Amino acid sequence: MFSVLEKAKKMKVRITHVTEKRIYFEVVSTSGNVYIVSIGKDGEFACDCKHFSLYPDKLCSHVIAAILFLSKKI
């Protein structure tokens, strides 16, 4: 079984739009599902996946994928 980090590294990520306060991403999971992730400039994050709705204080693999994507852009 893949670790969350290994799984996140295999996801496809693109920025959909940027506002003054947030960056929005489309994340395609390894199973082909599409999720919307946002990361605030204040460090707050959100994802529309089931895991995040159940555990909003924990990073899901989709948020990790978006963070990894951003880290490559810096």
N, C-alpha and C positions, 0 to 999 in steps of 0.2 A: 504494500500500500504506500502511496506517495505521502510525503509530509506536506503540510499546508504550503510551505515555501516552495517546494518542488512543483506542486500543483500550480501555484500562482505564476511561476516562471514560464509555464507552458501556455498561459492565457494570452489572447490577443487583446490589446488595449489601444484605444484612440481617444483623444480629447475631442469632445463634442462642442463645448463652448466654455468661455471664461467670463466671469463677472468680476466686479470689484472685490467681492468677498469669497468666491468659490470657483473651483475648477471642476468641471463635469466630464465624466468619462463614460464610454461604452466599453464594457468588458465582456468578451466572449469566453465562456468557460470551456474547459476541456471536453465537456459533453455537448457543446454547441449552444447552450443557453446564453441569452444576452441579459446583462445586468447594468443598471445605471448606478454609478458611484459618484459621490461628490466629496471633495476634500476642501475644507475651508482654510483660508489663510491664517486663521487662528488655531489650526490643527484639528478642528472638529471634522469628523468623517461620517458618511452615511452610505448605505447600500440598500437596494430594494430586494435583496435575496431573503429567503426564509430564515437562514441562520442569523442574519443581522437583526431581523425583527424579533427573534427570540432572545438574542444576546446582544443588545445594542452597545454594550461597553467593551465588547471583544472584537478584534479585527477578524473579518472573514477573509477568505482567500482572494476575493474580488478587490477588496480595499488594498490588500497587500500587493496584488498585481498592479494596481494604479500607482501605488507608492514606488514600486520598482521601476515602472515606466517613467515616472517623474525623475527618479534618481539618475536615470540614463540621460535625461535631457539637460541636467544641470552641469 
